Amino acid sequence: MIYMNKCFIYRVIIILICFIGAEYFINTMKCYGENRKVLILYDKSKEYGSEKNLLSALVKSQLSEEKEISIYKINIDNPKDFQQYNEIFILNIGEENHSIEALKEKLKSYNGKINWIKKSSELLNKEDFKLKAETYLYLDNVTPFNDLNNLIDEVDYLKDKGIKFFIEAAPVFVNEDLKAMGRFSEALRYAQANGGKVILKFPIINSKGVNGTDTGGKIIGDKLKEAFNNYTNYWIYPVGINADEDLLYRKDLKNILEGTDTLFLNYSEDIDVDIDNYEIKAYRNFIQKVDLDDYINNEKIRSKNAIKIESNCNLEEFKNSVNKVLSKEINLIPSNKISSYIKFESEIKNDYGRVFLNNQEVTQDRFINAEEYENAVNKTINKENPIKEDLTLTNRRLEVFSGAALIIFIGILIISRNIERKRFFK
């Protein structure tokens, strides 16, 4: 009986030691399977007389399933090794030609699934992924020119409703030292501390370029990186990028968009896509922004969607929009339930709500106002973020508490062992 008690106590000690070791000394590891590779062969991206781009619709359906995509025009040098792809889609909406017949001959040796699409209705049949599998709330059009007091009220309202949300932040790469930028950053920090995750909006690109400059990818990339650094300097930590749909197919922006695994896409039906061959990496979080009415009517949606709520409006209009979403009993997923990263010169990782800048935790569990931020920045360049100090102190207290509990448990074991020994030899 005494022997069995000892074995039981030893097992408990071993389990306790392993638990504490795993909790404090072993980094959490997350494993992700290899992304599936899909090949899309196409002759035309639109049906005759239609504005809808079927090629882009097919691409989005596959990106929503976290797949890596290769796109080739049918009459351009197609890949020689079809076996490297898990699935092949052939978008053949043009007229029959000898290229199609030659392609059919080449595909006879392919062992995977082949999907032939000749019209838009067939594309819908191929979209066998689950629509509305994930739905988030997205605070749209947030800029330094908004009424910031109203923005704070909007954040408070979402917090009162128990909604953790994404909030868009317009890129700021000029006049970043003005007081207006400081006030805007303070409002964004308030959002971060109250359930918001910031998404960096792509610079607006028009015929005159970004801020009147050339529209080349390097210029755009430099501006986006500058905006990213400006935000991190103010302790604003974007966890993804928002971009227009047509930018997915710009080769000069490819490296920029691949700087994140989280992309919120602005829907565009009539974009023009005419590319010979192109590769699009898999995104862990490929999320379509959508209006509530389109979401309800199953239009312009994917498997992952973000219902966008206009921020630049009066508070009553905002409340009505939020209440309309809630009245539909939509299962909104909290913004802290995804894992993501974004990297330019610095790297931000969002590990299911815990945020890290260059592997140092910067999660804002409480609001850092302008005065506290300025005092911290003005002290010394090596001064640690007070948020990190608070978290470090909390972790140390937990470690001390766990260590003390382990020592007390071992002491009880020793005392119990001595008592049992005395009973045995009595």
Secondary structure, 3 states (H helix, E strand, C coil): CHHHHHHHHHHHHHHHHHHHHHHHCCCCCCCCCCCCEEEEEECCCECCCCCCEHHHHHHHHHHCCCCEEEEEECCCCCCCCHHHCCEEEEECCCCCCHHHHHHHHHHHHCCCEEEEECCHHHHHHHCCCCCCCEEEEEEECCCCCCCHHHHHHHHHHHHHCCCCEEEEECCCCCCCCCHHHHHHHHHHHHHHCCCEEEEEECCCCCCCCHHHCCCCHHHHHHHHHHHHHHHHHCCCCCCCEEEEHHHHHCHHHHHHHCCECEEEEECCCCCCCCCCEEEECCCCEEEEEECHHHHHCCCCCCCEEEEEEECCCCHHHHHHHHHHHHHCCCCCCCHHHCEEEEECCCEEEEECCEEEECCEECCCCCCCCHHHHHHHHHHCCCCCCHHHHHHHHHHHHHHHHHHHHHHHHHHHHHHHHHHHHHHHHC
